[in-house]
Amino acid sequence: MVKKGTAFDVGSEAFVTSDLAVSYQTHIQGIGWQASVKDGAVSGTVGKSLRLESVKINVDNVALNKMTGGVQYQTHVQGIGWQNPVSDNALSGTTGKSLRVEAIRINLTGTLGQNYDIYYRVNVQDKGWLGWAKNGESAGTQGFGLRLEAMQVKLVKKGTAFDAGGDAFFNSDLVVNYQTHVQNLGWQTTVKEGETSGTSGKGLRLEGIKIDVANVAFHKMTGGIQYQTHIQNIGWQNAVSNNAISGTTGQGLRLEAIRINLTGTLAENYDIYYRVHIQNKGWLGWAKNGASAGSEGQALRLEAIQIILVKQGFAFDAGGTAFVVPPPAPAAPAPISPSPSPAPTPVFNLSGVNDTQKAWFNAIYPEAQKLAKANDLFPSIMMSQTILETGWGQSELATKANNFFGVQADASWKGAKYTALTNEVINGKTVQVMADFRKYNSQAESLKDYVTKIKTTMNGSANRYQGAWRSNAKTYQNAAKALQAGGYATDPDYATKLIERIDKYKLNALD
């Protein structure tokens, strides 16, 4: 017995357990090394705004439990970055340098790692407790200048359920994140920057996809990402943005193609490349900035996808063809006649059209008909578009810029521009935006430029509007639908409106 208050040297530990346990201690700003804690206890401080500067971690009694290995860990340190990994109670971080630890990774080795998972979470400046990371994943932040203040670590027997909570790590890097919904598997884990989402060699279809670009505002840019998918029995869906679902779930429908593009100043500084793995063909070439990737009219499922952001001006090998369409049917040989008969004068139904509108129509249709027929296009489609886009030649764009087709002035346009308010359908809603349009010197120049657009605009190595060519479409109805599928306009009813005008005014007499 010892009288209370009498000094007594207790020596080393009085009780030793054979339990397998993870023990850890942290070095804290203004405090130094805290006492070692175990299995989920908090090491560090909460609510005191003190930085965690270094850490030591160990797994006790590995050999006693007939296993090999231990624990390995590394920290991301202010002004240094990720340090090299250390093991089994070695110091990771710094002391005496006043540098904050910003993130940590921990994993198990040997047969210990084969039988147990290690979970860990951190308390971060201004964010509090984050979700749990696992087996070498990053926990904390990178690029935000935020300190770790506390941490918890747990050993969990493999196969045991564990609620990881929310996100365990935040990175300031500008990255594209995406996840896919796969037949029989559901939503896969989010991947990023060129990693594969989906499967290959398993014959499983992609059914839905979500895409997002992280940290756009942090990098002082605006905008985000917009995408649309071509779905079995449905066709092209309307475009969605920023992690919304494109595709379907629970309907057993395959994705067949996809288009992805950036918006805002993000699109002025970066290109978005993407490629797909499709049934019977494997990986196709890379598409870029809104071009189609996949197939159409072939009933082939998408099975996997890769997406990557590329700084504009950097070389990128796009590989082969990104989009596959059925080959056009061979054209029937033209009949031989000793002398061509003059084309009959077309008969229209212009009831309800005023004299000014009729004068404009009669002045323009002969040239439009001539150009369309000479370039494998439907004159009826061409004229229906001019009527729809210009309100019978009376719109601001038509009268002040000779622009009959609403063709915007993209980066490839070197001519004059005219800025006007226009309607766009975004996420299913009609909104008005200011846009630059091509300004032409004459009506004839507008007609010719339209033909050039329809015949030469590319999607990767395929012609974007080739489905609207007369030799492919066969009917003006199919041509109208192909224009909409090619993304000519954002209006989801664009094809219907073109067909309605052709039928109402008998514009097919031009064909």
GUKOLSE-209084 format. One record per residue: x, y, z of N, C-alpha, C in turn; residue in one letter. Coordinates in pm, whole numbers, plus 50000, padded with zeros to 5 digits. Atoms other than C-alpha are relative to their C-alpha. Layout:
! GUKOLSE-209084
XYZXYZXYZA/...
//
This chain:
! GUKOLSE-209084
500844988150000500005000050000500875012450000M/499254987450006501125035549933499085011250046V/500764988849949499915065950120499695009649886K/500394990950107497935088849888500865012450003K/499164988150013500045117149758501474996849995G/498595004050004503255097149776500414996849856T/499525002650136505325096349454500254985249983A/499795014250028505455062049286500244998249851F/499655002550139507125050848961499244987649953D/500825011450044504555029048778500694991749894V/499295007650101507065018048513499244999449869G/500635001450131505665004448187498544996050017S/501415003549998502154992548094499724988750097E/500355010049900500394972248362499114989049944A/500915009850057497984953848128500244999049850F/499765002350142498624938847788498904990949946V/501055008050062495874926047561500504994249868T/499635006150128496184903147263499105004649886S/500944995550102493414921147078500745007249887D/499504992850116494164933046727499405014050002L/500524986349988493884970946743500905009649924A/499234989550063494965001846550500165011350101V/499714989149907496645027946769500665011449923S/499494988550075497565063246659500085012150092Y/499864987549926498705096746792500385011149904Q/499764988550086498935131546645500785010950073T/499254988449949501215161546691499215012449964H/500924988950018499085192646737500695013350029I/499504986449985499955229446699499835004850145Q/500054994249866500855244647039499844989950112G/500195010249897500315211447221501104989549994I/499025010650017502775186347078499324986749983G/500555013350017502275148947077498914997150102W/501065004449911498955137647219500214985450037Q/499925014049960498545104847399499414991249889A/500495009450100498015074747176498584995650033S/501385004949984494385064147119499804988149906V/500235012250076492795033346962498594999649939K/501255005050057490055020746731498835009750002D/501124990850018487905050546639499975011750095G/499944988549911488805073946924500555012149926A/499554987750065489465110246832501405003550045V/498684994749971493085121446810500115013649934S/499964986450049493605158846771499075008650083G/500934991149931491295187146866498855003649906T/501164995650077487855198646754499525013350057V/500514987149956486675234746767501045009250058G/498944991549945490055249146871500865006549893K/499264994150114491395258346522501504997450010S/498595003849990494665240046587500324989849891L/499645008950110496455223146300500624987150049R/499325012849981497435186746297501265000549915L/498724998250069501155186046204500674986849961E/499445013050036502095149246201499244989050072S/500745011449948500865114546285500894987650005V/499405013349993502085080146394498874989950014K/501055010149999499995048746336500624986250011I/499505013649986500485012346437498824990450017N/500985010449972498494979946439500644990350099V/499465008149892499044960746761499624985349983D/500245014449986499354922746794499714992949868N/500195006650129499494913546426500524985750004V/499405013449996501864884146477499274991050099A/500715007949900500004872946790498704994449946L/501235004750063496914869546573500264992349871N/499615008850109498844848146325499825006349861K/500024993050128499004874246048501325007149979M/498804992350035501754893045867499585013949955T/500264986750051502084928945758499815010250111G/500204989149906501164961445925499225011149935G/500724988550053500034996245840500995009549933V/499194990550077501425020945582499165012549979Q/500774987650008500455057645558500885011249946Y/499314988250050501375090645398499115012250017Q/500754987749977500355126645454500345010349891T/499824988650090499855156745227500235012250088H/499554989449909501725185545392500075013349927V/499944986250051501435223045337501385003149940Q/498764995950064504065234945087500894988749955G/499175011650035505405199645037499254990749905I/500795009650077502605178444893500024986550067G/500045013549943502345140944939501424995350035W/498725005849957505245127145142500054985249963Q/499875014450024506625092345082499334992250113N/500655008049895504745064845269501014995550107P/499245005849889506025053245609499154989050063V/500705011549944505075022945817500164999150150S/499915005649866504325010346166500645009450102D/499664990549894504565039746406501105009949964N/499074989650043507005060546199499245013249987A/500624986850007506345098046184499745003949855L/500334994250129504535111945880499485014150024S/500314985949979504285149745853501275007250041G/498854992549950506575174646026499765004250144T/500104993649868507305188546372500975011650002T/499124988349986508765222546456500055008749877G/499984992050122507985236846110498705007849979K/501304993050008504445249646169499304997549866S/500655003550126503175231445859498804991050028L/501225007749979499665217845847500004987349915R/500365011750080498745182845735498635002949939V/501244996950071495975186245473499224987549958E/500685012450038495195150045384500854988150041A/499285012149961496145114345466499464988049923I/500395012950057496105079645309500564989150091R/499585011049913496295047445513499604986849935I/500385013250047496405011245401500744989250077N/499415011549931497184977045544500844991949904L/499125008350082499854953045419499924985450048T/499925014049962500464915445425498654993350012G/501275007049983497794890645530499035008050086T/500884990849926496464917445766499085007349902L/500794993150101495324936345455499054990849925G/500905009550065493754904645318498784996750085Q/501075003749907491574900245626499255011850060N/500614988349938490834935645742500025011949905Y/500004986850063489864969445600500355010350106D/499734989049908491115001545754499235012349953I/500804988150027488705030945767500545011750081Y/499494988249929489655066345863499275012349948Y/500614987450040488115100845860500685011550074R/499294988549945489355135845935499045011750022V/500704987549975488045168246082500815011149935N/499304990250083488905196545841499525014150033V/500304985849981489065234045895498825004349913Q/501194994350067485715250445801499034989649946D/500875010350055484225216845694499534990050104K/500365009849898484125195746011500384986049959G/499705014050030484075157945994499564996649858W/500335005050133484225143845641499594985350011L/500335014150001483135109045536501234991350021G/498925009649976485215077945596500664995849868W/499225005850110487965068245351500424985950039A/499745014249977489155032545316501204995349918K/498965007750071492285012445225500795008149897N/499124992450088494595038745077499355011749929G/500654988350058491975064044963500435012650073E/499644987249940492635100745029498885004950091S/500954993849907490945117445327500525014050033A/499594986249974491025155345368499745008549878G/500114991250117491535182145104501365001949936T/498764996950071494115191644845499765012249913Q/500094988150081494625226044693499165011150059G/500864989949939492315244944931500675007350116F/499324993549889494825254045202499304998050133G/500745002749877492755237845480500744989850085L/499275008849908494265221345786499134988450049R/500625010449920493395187845940500095004350146L/499994996649858492435192446305499884987550089E/500145012349923491595157046417499764988449905A/500225011750084491285121346291499504988450085M/500425012649940489725087446369500404988849906Q/499585011650080490945053146250499364987550060V/500625012349953489185019346270500444988249914K/499825012850069490014983246181498644993249990L/501295006750020487034964746032500244986949927V/499865013150063486894927645950499355000449862K/500544999950136486404923045574498654993049995K/501345005550011482804916645481499035006050099G/500864993549902481494936945776499445012949942T/500624987850051479024964345684500565012250073A/499474987749940480314999645742499435011949924F/500584988050061478555032845677501095010749987D/498904990650022481185055545518499565014550005A/500464986149995478975086545530500215007149868G/499874991850120479685114545281501374999349937G/498714999450067482705125045076501135000950101D/498855000249909486045118345240501115009349955A/498864992550054488235139945015499495010349901F/500324989350094487985172944827501305004849936F/498824996250075490465181844555499675012349916N/500264987750077490765216244389500324998549853S/499675001950142491935201244059498755001049914D/501094999650097489755208243757499914986249935L/500115013750051488515173343674498574997249955V/501325004750042485645156843491499734986850071V/500435012049928483825131043706498784994149931N/501135006150067481355105943568499724986150056Y/500375013549960479455074543658498894994949910Q/500965006150091477335050443459499114990150074T/500925010149951474305028943529500074988249903H/499715011750082475054993843402498954989250024V/500945011149994472644965543324500374990250111Q/499865009749891472204942943631500915004550114N/499054995649899474854962443826499585012950068L/500404987249945473224996243880501085010649984G/499034989050010475215028143938501374995450048W/498635003149963478955022843939500625011550077Q/499274989649928481435042244150500465010949903T/499544988850082482305076744014501484998749967T/498604999950043485535078043813500295013649938V/499634986850051487445107043660501114999049896K/498874997150087489765119343386500574988049925E/499505010550087490025091343133499864985950053G/500225013449946489235062443367498764993849935E/501115007150064486805036043240498834998650095T/501245002549927483215036143360499144990849914S/500755010150073481185005843260500744986850006G/499345013050006482344971043163500424997149857T/499675005050133483994953842870500154984950008S/499915014550003483754917642770498944992850079G/501055006349920480654911342982498635000549934K/501264999250072477934919642730498925007750074G/500964992249921476294944942966499865014049941L/500274987050060474654976542836500125011450102R/500174987749924475075011842968498555004649984L/501404995650004471625025543058499855014750037E/500064985949960472325059743212501385005050034G/498704994149970475145083943282499805013550067I/499944986849936475915114043504501435005349986K/498674994050025478805138143430500065013650068I/499824987149935480195167943620501455004449986D/498634994749995483245190743608500165006950135V/499804994849865484575198443957500915012250000A/499134988649968486045231444078500135010349888N/499974989950108485155253243778500155014050059V/499954986649940484505284043996501325002350072A/498724998649929487655277344201501105004349904F/499004996250101489645281343879499585012549921H/500404987050054487885314343805499444998949858K/500705001750128485815301143514498514998450027M/501445002149992482095299043444499624988049913T/500505010750086479975272043286500094986550067G/499985013649951479995234643321499994990449884G/500015010350103479165204143113498564996449965I/501325003350052476155194842898500144987449914Q/499865012750071475415160742748498624994549967Y/501245006750038472735140342572500334986249946Q/499785013850042472335103442492498944995749899T/500915006350097470785083742207499614986450058H/500515011649927468585056642357499184991049910I/500795010150071467125024742216498525003650001Q/501444997550018463575031142081499575014350031N/500354986249965463715067642193500705010049910I/499194990550076466495084441995500735009650091G/499254990349922468315115342111499115006650105W/500694992849894467125128342447500435014650000Q/499584986249980467205165242535501275000550085N/498764998549924470515177442673499725003050146A/500044996949857471045178243051501385004950041V/498754993749956473775194643258500394995750140S/499414999849866476055190643558499424989650095N/500305011549915475455156143708498544995649997N/501355005250020471845151943594500084986749925A/500015013050067470875117443464499595001749855I/500405001450139470865112243089499924985149970S/500245014150024469425079142978498784995650079G/501125005349923467055056743170500544990350106T/499715010849905467065033443469498714992150020T/501155008449975464765004043525499144997249879G/500805002350120463535003043164500644990049904Q/499345009950085466034978543014500375005349863G/499674993950129467025002842737501485003549993L/498574997750016470535005442602500305014449955R/499434988150061472515037242542500714995849872L/499385003350127473685037642180501035010649957E/499064989450036475515071042149499905011350102A/499974988949906476435102242343500685012049937I/499334987550035477375138642285500275007750128R/499624992549881479205159642543500655013149957I/499314987450028480175196242536500085008550126N/499804990749889481425223042775499255012949973L/500684987250014479755256542840500805010950071T/499384988749933480765291342956501465001849964G/498574997750027484395302542979500814987150014T/499345013249998485295266443062500204994949858L/499925004650140484565258642695500975008349919A/499054991650072486795287442587501444996250031E/498655003649956489785272342768500314985149991N/499795014550000489275234642752499164993349891Y/500755009050085488165207642509499604987850082D/500425012449935486235176942623500064988849896I/499895011750087487185143842460499334988150069Y/500685011649944485265111342505499964988949894Y/500125011450090485195076442356499204989150069R/500885010349946482935046242397500434986249951V/499825014250033483245008642397498634994749962H/501325004250044480404994242190500004985349960I/500245014150033478994959842126500584996349864Q/499435006050122480894939341865501125008149935N/498984991750063483304967841785501115004350095K/498984995949903485204975642107500105015150010G/499794985649982486705009842169500045007049864W/499964991650119485985035841900500995011450024L/499144988449984488005067441839499365010550091G/500464989549910487685098842050499175010449924W/500794988750047484915124141983500355012250084A/499574987549936485255160542086498905010549993K/500794987649998483105190242193498654998849928N/501355001050054479575178842110499834990449884G/500135009950108480365153841834499404987050057A/500625012649957478535120441846501054989150016S/499145011749977480295089841991499104987950021A/500825012149990478805055041948499504995949864G/500595004150127476445043541677498545004149996S/501424996850019473025050941535499474991549886E/500615008450103470725028041340500604986249990G/499355013150005472784997041424499594991050116Q/500465007749884471124985741752501174994350080A/498835004249925474504983741925500055007350134L/499984994049867474804989742299501375006450031R/498794995249935477365011842469500284991150120L/499645008549887479284991442725500915007150099E/499114992549911481825016042867500345013349935A/499674986650049483015051942835501225005450074I/498904992549940486105073042900499855014749960Q/500144985650025486075111342928501215007150058I/498834992749952488935135942962499945014649959I/499864985750028489435173642984501405002649946L/498704996850059492225187342763500095015149980V/499784985750018493595222542777500105003249851K/499974996650142493005239542442501425003249956Q/498654998050052496115239942228500904988150018G/499205011949979497415206542352499644989449895F/500235010450101497825178942094499294988150065A/500725011749950495485149142134499744990749883F/500205009950105495425117341926498604994150014D/501395004349991491735110741857499804985649954A/500145013850044492405076341707499104998949878G/500825002750117489855062141463498635006550006G/501364994950010486165067541392499314999550136T/500684999349871484115078841695498534996649991A/501445001650016480635074041548499734991649876F/500285009450109479195046441328498555001249960V/501364999650053476125049641106499904989949888V/500145009650110474675025540852500495006149869P/499584994650130476205028940504498795003849917P/501144996250084473945047040258499714989349895P/500385009650103471995025140021500525004849865A/499494995750131473445024939670498915007049920P/500964992350080471785050339447499634992349874A/500455006550123469675036739163500555007549880A/499484993150117471105043938821498965009449941P/500924990150057469595074838665499514995249863A/500525003950132467285067538369500575009149890P/499454992550112468615078138032498865004549910I/501054994750089466335100537831500665008149890S/499374992950112467075115437490500035015050021P/499994985649975466135150237603499205002850126S/500714997449876465225162537950498815009249977P/501174991350010461755176837982500115011050105S/499914989149904461415210238156499254996650128P/500625002849871460655208438528498685007450010A/501304993149987456985215838602500075010850108P/500084989549899456185247338795499324994450124T/500615005749881455555236839155498735007450040P/501264994249954452095242739298499954999150152V/500014999549855451965253839661498615003550052F/501214995249934449205261239908500405011650091N/499564988349924449935296640026498825008050054L/501144993049942446495305040158500355004550141S/499684994549869446795327240464501335007150004G/498714993350008450185340540350499795013649933V/500264986750057450215378240287500875002749878N/499314996950125451515394939972501495002050019D/498564997849973454835405440128500724986850018T/499405013149976455515370240244500064991849871Q/500005007350127454515355539907501115005149908K/498964994250085456865379639727501384995050043A/498715005049949459755369339952500174985349962W/499945014450030458955332339905500294997549852F/499835002250144458685334539526501375004749950N/498684995150041461965353639508501124990450038A/498905008049947463955328439705499934985249963I/500075014550013462595293639633500714994549875Y/499315006050115464025289239277501484997250027P/498585002049970467625293839398500174989050105E/499915010349897467015272339707499774986249939A/500295012850065465515244739492501194995249918Q/498855003450085468445245739252501184995050084K/498875003949914471075244239528499744986750069L/500325012349927469285216739721500124987849909A/499965011550091468855193839420501414996949952K/498635002150047472445199139310500894994150109A/499165004449888473705188939658499344989050084N/500575011749934471555158539744499215003850126D/500824995649888469235178039978498545001549955L/501414997950030465465182539999499705014949993F/500404985950005464335216939872498895003450099P/501104997449907461215213440086500515002550141S/499404998049867463325210240402500675013650006I/499284987250004465455239940301499055011850012M/500954988949995462465262440243499205000050131M/500705000649873460635250140553500855006150111S/499114994049900463685259640759500045015249987Q/499964985550015463805294440609498715006350053T/501284994849952460105299540685499974999950153I/500015001549855460475286741041500985009750067L/498944992149936463725305141116499805015049983E/500074985550029462795338840961498595005750007T/501364994850005458995341040984499675005849863G/500234995950139458645342640605500865012149962W/499054989750043461725364440566499905013250073G/500244987349934460575391140812500765001750132Q/499304999149872462815383841113501145010149995S/498874990749988465555406941236501244994449931E/498825006250061468245382241130499915000149848L/500165000550146466785379140779500155013749937A/500014986550062466315416340717501285007750022T/498804992149968469505429140881501314992449980K/498765007850016471965400440834499914989949887A/500205009750108470555380440537500214985750047N/499795013349942470685350440770498654992950008N/501295006650012467845326840676499894987150083F/500025013149936468815296340884500465000550146F/499594998949861469805309841226501394994650027G/498665005749985473435299641171500845009450086V/499224991849908475545312141460501465001149953Q/498614997450038479055326241422500924993250101A/499095007149911481265299841581501455004149970D/498594996150014485075300841600500514998649857A/499535002150138485385288941239499585011349906S/500544989550086483495319241101500935012250000W/499094988750012485785346940972499345012549944K/500714988750059483115369740826499385009250103G/500674990449913480935397340969499024992750093A/500895006049901478765390541274498865009750032K/501144992049957475375402441393499504994050132Y/500415004749868474415400141763498515002250018T/501464999049985470775392741839499554990950114A/500625008349898468505378242106499364987949932L/500545012150061467515342242035499434990950107T/500585009949909465455314742195500794987149993N/499345013049992467245283242312499254991650101E/500625009149906465805252642484501114993350080V/498975005349912468015243442781499324992950116I/500635008049895467045215543021498495000249990N/501445000650022463585215242865499285013350013G/500624986949984462975252442921500505009549892K/499644990150101462915279642657500505012750069T/499414987949942465235308242753500535008849887V/499464990650097466405339242569501455003250035Q/498584997149981470135344642523500485008849884V/499364992350106472295368942328501034991249931M/499065008450075474305352242052500475007449876A/499454994550125476525361441757499604991049884D/500425007450119475185351141417500825004449879F/499304996650123476765350241073499205010649923R/500634989450080476045381240866500494998549856K/499675002550139475895376240488499795012649916Y/500134988550091476265400740201498744999249915N/501185001650085473275386240016499204987850045S/500815011849971470415361240040500624987549940Q/499385011450067472195338539793501174994650081A/498865004349919475265337740019499534991850120E/500555007649888473095325840309499594986149956S/500425013050051471625297840098501204990949975L/498825008050031475055286139983500724995550127K/499335003649875476505287040334499244989150075D/500815010549939473605265940461500344986449938Y/499665012550068474355239340200501374995150045V/498655003749953478025239840301499954994250141T/500125004849862477055235440667499454985850004K/500655013149996474785205540600500884989349938I/499195010050072477295188540370501394997850060K/498595001349957480585194540552500224999850150T/499805000349854479995197340930500284985750045T/499555013449962481775168141093499724996950147M/500005005749866481295146441402501134989950003N/498875009050013484715131241442500334998049854G/499705002950140485255113941109498714998249917S/501275001650071481525112841016499365013649976A/500754987750028479355139640857498825001050096N/501004998449895477095153541127498574999149948R/501374999550051474035158640907499764990749882Y/500145008650117474485130440657498664992649999Q/501305006249995471215115240779498915008349934G/500974991150066469435145440627500205000749850A/499774999850144470935140140282498924991549932W/501125006650070468355129240027500284985249975R/499685014050031470185097139935499944991250123S/500075007749876470175086440302498615000450061N/501284998249931466885100340433498834993949922A/501055005150089464685090240135498715008350003K/501214991749990461805112040266500335012850075T/499754987549929461595147840387499724998550149Y/500275002349858460135134940715501254994650071Q/498775005549941463265114340781501105010550004N/498974989550004465455143640678499805009950114A/500284990849890463735166540930500434994150133A/499625006749875464235141241208501524999050013K/498535001049996467905136941113500645013450033A/499484986849964468495174441134499905002350150L/500154998349856467095174841484500944990750076Q/499105009649935469055143541580501455004749993A/498654994850014472185160641450500275012250083G/499804988649911471625189141691499935013449931G/500064987250072470765216141434499375010850087Y/500684990449914468465233141686499744993650135A/500265005349866467795229742059498514997550024T/501445002049985463995230242010499674985249982D/500295014450013462805194542082498914997049898P/501065001950099459895199941839500415004949861D/499534994050124462085212841555499584991849878Y/500355008550114461515183141323498495000549973A/501464999550017457765183641384499575012949933T/500354987050057457575220541300500385000849852K/499615000150141459485215540974499014991949917L/500925008650074457205187140866498635006549988I/501314993450004454055206440959499955010949892E/499984989350100455085235740736500074994449858R/499945006350133455955213140445498614995049960I/501335005550031452555196140468498975011149979D/501004989350008450585228140523500095007849870K/499824991350118452095247940235500354992049874Y/499715008950113452715217640005501405003049943K/498654997050044456425225639994500684988149934L/499425011750065457155189939886499845000449849N/500064998150145456155201839538501355004049942A/498654996350043459725214839524500894987849981L/499125011750002461135179939565499864992049872D/
//
